[in-house]
């Protein structure tokens, strides 16, 4: 059965530098970098020390609160450096790559235990709280989003429709391990609709329809903090299927790189943990902001780092420090606007002028309806944000905090007339409510 949803609230951000439909394979790098501190909701326990030899699939670290779920190496070689930040937080683990890719003796029998020890369990996350689930979790359903609506998103149809893939194997594995409904969203013409053992849903191509939080809200909404939904990306579904089918650990991942600060926007195939510098080489403007993730919900990073653990997009946007004198008086033919403030909205130019400027100072939260126009959820965002700020947990629960995640509110932050970091407030609210239990 195919169920269709059409959302009217949202916005597709138009930015120059959309990736070309081509795949560039990155050569094996001399070393890989892993960033435990950037993974949401974990307290890192390192299992290796400098000088240790590791293989593909060797456990590098785990979450102290979830010790059975390992984060593993994607190459064989030697641990060369472990970098600690403030309060002894592990910020990076460097592993030299011997280019031999020797593998650990992994268990390929389909079970929770093999999924945990392989490191692939950590690519599955739960809602609420967007963190790695516990080994004994009992989800009501699993969500897989095959609809990419973020700026510079991967073209999954281009990458996988005409190549060998293991999606059906991945679905069968998840069905056997978790024994619950699997909900897959895609476009109406997607090749993914041929998959069996899943409930198929379609959404129109309006961001944030591709966000799994929006899909959960419309298909199988969360009632409370213990009402679990699991989710993973299409790529990670494919990697799970490949692991159990080919009896090998899948070390590669596709990413999309775009933006007006990058000279060769394309899709790239790289080994997980490859430093950004080895991927983009010198094809970028030095006056750019490098963002791991999309421009709305990603985090700023450097070329010396690798991509975030769950990120599939690298955004490179030119930085601008130039301030427009009395800019609010200009007609704004080239201004990017979601309202009728500037003439660019009337003429509907395909690409407005976007850069990294904030375009104003932070102001008080004034209800103007801009958040509601881009949030396709039956939630009162302004009331929820205000109750998070005053730490009213009871009202946060009543207003639907358990259904929320920072990425789902990123368009609200973009459209906010008060320059409020809406996504960060949502994140802090989730952290507070999880801490309070």
C-alpha distance (Angstrom), angle and dihedral (degrees) to the residues before:
residue distance angle dihedral
X1 . . .
X2 3.82 . .
X3 3.79 116.2 .
X4 3.79 119.0 -167.8
X5 3.79 129.7 -155.6
X6 3.77 126.3 -171.2
X7 3.78 116.3 -164.6
X8 3.79 121.0 -164.9
X9 3.80 99.0 -171.8
X10 3.78 116.3 82.1
X11 3.78 142.4 60.8
X12 3.79 136.9 -119.4
X13 3.79 105.8 -136.3
X14 3.81 111.6 -136.2
X15 3.79 112.9 -150.0
X16 3.78 130.3 161.6
X17 3.77 115.8 -109.7
X18 3.82 101.9 57.8
X19 3.85 108.0 175.7
X20 3.80 118.6 -102.5
X21 3.79 118.3 -120.5
X22 3.79 96.2 -102.9
X23 3.79 134.5 102.2
X24 3.79 123.3 -132.8
X25 3.81 116.0 -166.0
X26 3.79 113.9 -144.8
X27 3.79 118.1 -139.2
X28 3.77 119.0 -114.8
X29 3.84 106.6 -80.1
X30 3.83 124.1 -131.4
X31 3.80 91.1 -118.7
X32 3.80 141.1 5.5
X33 3.81 129.8 -136.8
X34 3.79 127.2 -148.4
X35 3.82 122.4 -167.6
X36 3.84 112.7 -157.8
X37 3.81 93.9 172.2
X38 3.80 92.0 63.4
X39 3.80 94.3 59.9
X40 3.77 112.1 99.1
X41 3.79 118.5 -112.7
X42 3.81 103.6 1.7
X43 3.81 133.4 123.0
X44 3.77 104.1 -153.4
X45 3.79 124.9 -126.9
X46 3.82 109.6 -175.0
X47 3.81 115.6 -143.1
X48 3.81 97.8 -171.0
X49 3.78 136.9 54.5
X50 3.77 133.1 -151.8
X51 3.79 111.0 -71.7
X52 3.82 95.9 27.2
X53 3.80 118.7 134.8
X54 3.81 115.5 -126.5
X55 3.79 137.1 -176.0
X56 3.78 135.1 -155.4
X57 3.80 103.8 -69.3
X58 3.83 95.5 21.9
X59 3.80 111.4 143.6
X60 3.81 111.4 -112.7
X61 3.81 101.2 174.9
X62 3.78 144.8 -24.0
X63 3.78 140.8 -158.1
X64 3.81 111.7 -89.5
X65 3.81 88.7 -138.8
X66 3.80 92.4 48.9
X67 3.83 104.9 33.7
X68 3.81 97.7 165.7
X69 3.81 94.8 63.4
X70 3.81 110.2 80.6
X71 3.79 130.7 -159.3
X72 3.79 106.5 -146.5
X73 3.80 142.9 -161.6
X74 3.81 119.7 -100.2
X75 3.80 95.0 -155.5
X76 3.78 139.3 38.3
X77 3.78 119.3 -114.6
X78 3.77 139.3 81.8
X79 3.81 133.6 -45.4
X80 3.81 101.5 -116.4
X81 3.78 103.3 172.7
X82 3.80 140.9 12.8
X83 3.81 113.1 -167.7
X84 3.79 121.4 -157.5
X85 3.77 125.8 -163.1
X86 3.78 132.6 -169.3
X87 3.81 115.7 -24.0
X88 3.81 89.7 10.0
X89 3.80 93.4 -69.1
X90 3.81 110.0 164.7
X91 3.81 105.6 -121.2
X92 3.81 100.6 170.9
X93 3.80 143.1 6.8
X94 3.83 116.2 -161.2
X95 3.80 119.5 -155.7
X96 3.80 120.7 -173.2
X97 3.80 112.5 -133.7
X98 3.80 117.1 -130.9
X99 3.85 89.5 -173.3
X100 3.79 91.5 -129.6
X101 3.81 97.1 99.9
X102 3.78 95.2 -152.7
X103 3.78 109.3 -174.7
X104 3.78 134.6 -140.2
X105 3.79 117.5 -115.4
X106 3.79 95.5 -93.1
X107 3.79 128.9 -168.7
X108 3.81 111.4 -118.0
X109 3.81 97.2 -178.3
X110 3.79 108.9 116.7
X111 3.81 107.6 -107.5
X112 3.77 142.5 114.0
X113 3.78 89.4 -103.1
X114 3.81 94.7 56.6
X115 3.82 91.2 45.0
X116 3.81 89.7 52.0
X117 3.80 96.1 47.2
X118 3.80 93.6 44.2
X119 3.78 91.8 60.8
X120 3.80 92.4 -122.9
X121 3.81 91.9 106.5
X122 3.82 88.2 71.3
X123 3.81 89.8 62.6
X124 3.80 88.3 65.8
X125 3.79 116.8 80.7
X126 3.76 135.5 -172.1
X127 3.77 135.9 -134.8
X128 2.94 127.3 -110.0
X129 3.85 103.4 51.3
X130 3.85 97.4 12.1
X131 3.79 95.3 -117.9
X132 3.80 137.7 128.1
X133 3.84 108.6 -74.2
X134 3.79 124.3 -121.4
X135 3.84 117.2 -101.2
X136 3.81 93.4 -111.8
X137 3.81 95.7 47.7
X138 3.80 118.2 140.1
X139 3.81 107.2 -156.1
X140 3.77 121.8 -166.1
X141 3.80 90.1 -141.6
X142 3.80 144.7 -13.9
X143 3.80 123.9 -124.6
X144 3.80 126.9 -153.4
X145 3.79 118.2 -178.2
X146 3.78 114.6 -150.1
X147 3.79 90.9 170.0
X148 3.81 115.7 93.9
X149 3.81 114.1 -164.1
X150 3.81 102.4 150.3
X151 3.82 119.8 110.8
X152 3.85 109.4 -83.8
X153 3.81 91.5 6.0
X154 3.80 122.8 170.7
X155 3.79 116.6 -92.5
X156 3.80 97.9 -127.9
X157 3.79 93.1 -177.7
X158 3.80 91.2 56.1
X159 3.81 94.1 45.3
X160 3.80 101.1 44.7
X161 3.80 112.4 17.0
X162 3.82 94.6 81.2
X163 3.80 100.5 32.4
X164 3.77 138.5 70.6
X165 3.77 110.9 -78.8
X166 3.77 138.5 171.7
X167 3.79 101.7 -148.9
X168 3.80 95.9 124.6
X169 3.80 90.7 48.6
X170 3.80 89.3 50.6
X171 3.81 91.9 50.3
X172 3.79 91.5 49.5
X173 3.82 91.1 50.7
X174 3.81 92.9 51.0
X175 3.80 90.9 46.2
X176 3.79 91.6 52.6
X177 3.80 95.3 45.6
X178 3.81 100.8 42.0
X179 3.82 102.9 22.7
X180 3.80 95.2 -151.7
X181 3.81 138.8 111.7
X182 3.80 116.0 -66.7
X183 3.81 114.0 -151.8
X184 3.79 117.9 -161.0
X185 3.80 123.1 -171.3
X186 3.80 124.5 -162.4
X187 3.78 142.7 136.8
X188 3.81 119.0 -72.0
X189 3.80 92.9 -105.8
X190 3.81 96.4 44.6
X191 3.80 120.6 129.6
X192 3.82 86.3 -137.2
X193 3.81 90.1 76.5
X194 3.83 87.4 76.6
X195 3.82 91.4 68.3
X196 3.80 116.3 111.9
X197 3.82 131.0 -143.6
X198 3.81 90.7 39.4
X199 3.79 136.3 98.6
X200 3.81 107.6 -121.1
X201 3.79 122.6 -141.7
X202 3.79 132.4 172.2
X203 3.80 131.5 -154.7
X204 3.78 130.3 -173.4
X205 3.79 115.6 -103.1
X206 3.83 98.6 -100.1
X207 3.79 118.3 124.0
X208 3.03 127.2 -89.6
X209 3.83 90.0 29.6
X210 3.81 88.4 94.8
X211 3.81 92.2 60.2
X212 3.77 111.6 102.7
X213 3.82 90.8 -138.2
X214 3.81 91.1 61.9
X215 3.80 90.3 47.9
X216 3.80 93.0 49.5
X217 3.81 89.6 49.8
X218 3.81 92.7 55.2
X219 3.81 100.0 36.0
X220 3.82 108.5 32.2
X221 3.79 111.7 -2.6
X222 3.81 122.7 -154.7
X223 3.80 117.3 -113.2
X224 3.82 104.0 -170.7
X225 3.79 144.8 -13.6
X226 3.82 93.9 -76.2
X227 3.80 95.8 46.9
X228 3.80 97.0 100.1
X229 3.79 131.1 -160.2
X230 3.79 120.8 179.8
X231 3.79 123.6 -150.4
X232 3.78 140.9 179.7
X233 3.78 138.6 170.0
X234 3.79 125.0 -94.8
X235 3.81 89.0 -113.0
X236 3.79 92.5 54.6
X237 3.80 90.1 47.2
X238 3.80 86.9 54.8
X239 3.81 91.7 48.2
X240 3.81 91.7 52.5
X241 3.79 89.7 50.6
X242 3.81 91.6 48.4
X243 3.81 92.1 48.6
X244 3.79 94.5 57.0
X245 3.82 96.0 35.5
X246 3.80 102.4 44.3
X247 3.83 94.8 29.8
X248 3.79 92.3 -129.1
X249 3.78 136.9 106.4
X250 3.85 110.9 -106.0
X251 3.82 106.5 -132.0
X252 3.81 99.0 172.7
X253 3.77 130.7 87.0
X254 3.81 135.5 -179.1
X255 3.78 118.6 -127.6
X256 3.79 133.8 -179.7
X257 3.80 120.5 -134.0
X258 3.80 120.4 -167.1
X259 3.77 145.2 142.9
X260 3.77 141.1 106.5
X261 3.81 90.4 -84.8
X262 3.82 94.5 61.9
X263 3.80 123.8 77.8
X264 3.80 98.3 -156.9
X265 3.82 110.2 39.1
X266 3.80 106.2 -173.0
X267 3.78 145.1 120.4
X268 3.79 116.5 -77.6
X269 3.79 133.3 -161.2
X270 3.78 112.2 -149.3
X271 3.78 142.1 158.7
X272 3.80 110.6 -96.5
X273 3.80 108.2 -99.9
X274 3.82 96.6 30.3
X275 3.83 110.6 148.9
X276 3.80 113.3 -109.4
X277 3.83 90.1 -123.8
X278 3.82 89.9 63.3
X279 3.79 90.9 51.8
X280 3.79 103.5 45.5
X281 3.82 96.4 30.5
X282 3.83 106.9 -176.1
X283 3.80 97.1 -35.8
X284 3.79 95.3 111.9
X285 3.78 138.3 79.8
X286 3.80 113.7 -101.5
X287 3.82 88.1 -139.4
X288 3.78 93.4 65.2
X289 3.76 138.3 111.0
X290 3.79 112.2 -127.5
X291 3.80 113.6 -148.2
X292 3.78 125.2 -170.3
X293 3.79 101.5 -144.4
X294 3.79 128.3 11.1
X295 3.79 121.7 -34.4
X296 3.80 92.7 -105.1
X297 3.81 102.6 49.9
X298 3.82 106.2 12.0
X299 3.81 128.7 102.6
X300 3.79 129.1 -119.4
X301 3.78 114.5 -104.1
X302 3.81 141.7 162.8
X303 3.79 135.1 -112.9
X304 3.82 89.2 -110.3
X305 3.83 89.9 65.9
X306 3.79 132.3 67.8
X307 3.80 126.8 -122.3
X308 3.78 121.2 -77.9
X309 3.79 115.0 -85.1
X310 3.81 94.4 -105.7
X311 3.82 100.1 27.5
X312 3.80 121.5 116.8
X313 3.81 97.2 173.5
X314 3.79 132.5 67.6
X315 3.81 113.7 -165.5
X316 3.80 121.2 -163.7
X317 3.81 112.9 -170.5
X318 3.80 127.4 178.0
X319 3.77 113.9 -111.2
X320 3.78 119.4 -128.4
X321 3.79 124.9 -168.5
X322 3.78 95.1 171.0
X323 3.78 113.5 119.0
X324 3.80 120.5 -148.7
X325 3.79 110.8 -130.3
X326 3.81 108.4 -128.0
X327 3.79 87.5 -13.0
X328 3.77 92.2 166.5
X329 3.84 89.0 67.0
X330 3.82 93.8 57.1
X331 3.82 119.2 98.0
X332 3.82 88.3 -123.9
X333 3.79 103.1 -138.8
X334 3.83 89.4 167.5
X335 3.80 98.9 33.8
X336 3.79 118.8 117.0
X337 3.78 108.0 -128.5
X338 3.80 136.8 169.6
X339 3.80 91.0 -166.2
X340 3.81 134.0 49.1
X341 3.80 92.6 -95.8
X342 3.82 94.2 112.0
X343 3.81 134.1 37.6
X344 3.80 90.4 -119.3
X345 3.81 87.3 77.0
X346 3.80 91.0 57.7
X347 3.81 95.8 46.6
X348 3.81 91.0 43.5
X349 3.77 98.0 -145.1
X350 3.83 111.9 -164.2
X351 3.81 93.4 -125.7
X352 3.76 124.5 27.7
X353 3.77 122.1 -162.2
X354 3.79 106.9 -88.1
X355 3.78 127.3 176.1
X356 3.80 138.7 147.6
X357 3.82 97.6 -81.4
X358 3.80 117.5 122.4
X359 3.83 91.0 -143.3
X360 3.77 96.2 -144.9
X361 3.76 142.7 4.4
X362 3.80 130.4 -75.4
X363 3.81 111.8 -85.0
X364 3.78 138.6 -179.3
X365 3.79 117.0 -72.3
X366 3.79 105.5 -93.7
X367 3.83 117.1 -176.1
X368 3.83 105.8 -123.2
X369 3.80 99.9 144.6
X370 3.82 95.3 -113.4
X371 3.80 92.8 123.0
X372 3.81 93.1 50.3
X373 3.81 91.4 53.5
X374 3.81 93.1 62.7
X375 3.83 102.1 33.0
X376 3.84 112.7 83.1
X377 3.80 94.7 -165.2
X378 3.79 131.1 104.5
X379 3.81 90.2 -118.1
X380 3.81 132.9 114.0
X381 3.81 98.9 -127.5
X382 3.80 98.9 -174.5
X383 3.80 93.4 51.1
X384 3.81 90.7 45.4
X385 3.82 92.8 51.1
X386 3.80 92.8 48.9
X387 3.80 91.9 50.2
X388 3.79 90.9 49.4
X389 3.80 89.7 52.8
X390 3.83 91.2 53.7
X391 3.84 90.6 41.2
X392 3.80 95.1 -123.8
X393 3.81 98.2 163.2
X394 3.80 96.1 -179.1
X395 3.80 92.3 55.6
X396 3.81 91.3 42.8
X397 3.79 88.8 58.2
X398 3.80 92.7 47.1
X399 3.80 90.9 49.8
X400 3.82 93.2 54.3
X401 3.80 106.0 -99.8
X402 3.83 91.6 155.5
X403 3.81 91.2 65.0
X404 3.78 92.9 51.8
X405 3.77 135.1 93.5
X406 3.79 131.6 174.0
X407 3.81 94.7 -110.9
X408 3.80 92.4 56.7
X409 3.81 90.1 59.4
X410 3.81 96.6 45.1
X411 3.81 92.7 101.5
X412 3.81 88.2 52.4
X413 3.80 88.6 57.3
X414 3.82 90.5 48.0
X415 3.81 92.9 50.0
X416 3.81 95.8 39.3
X417 3.80 112.7 126.4
X418 3.82 89.2 -160.4
X419 3.85 95.0 54.3
X420 3.81 89.8 -122.9
X421 3.81 118.3 164.9
X422 3.79 91.9 -127.2
X423 3.81 94.4 171.5
X424 3.80 93.0 53.4
X425 3.80 90.9 50.7
X426 3.82 90.7 51.9
X427 3.80 89.2 50.1
X428 3.80 92.1 50.8
X429 3.81 90.2 48.3
X430 3.81 91.6 53.8
X431 3.80 90.9 47.6
X432 3.80 90.5 51.1
X433 3.79 95.4 48.5
X434 3.83 92.2 46.4
X435 3.79 90.9 49.6
X436 3.78 91.9 50.2
X437 3.78 89.9 49.0
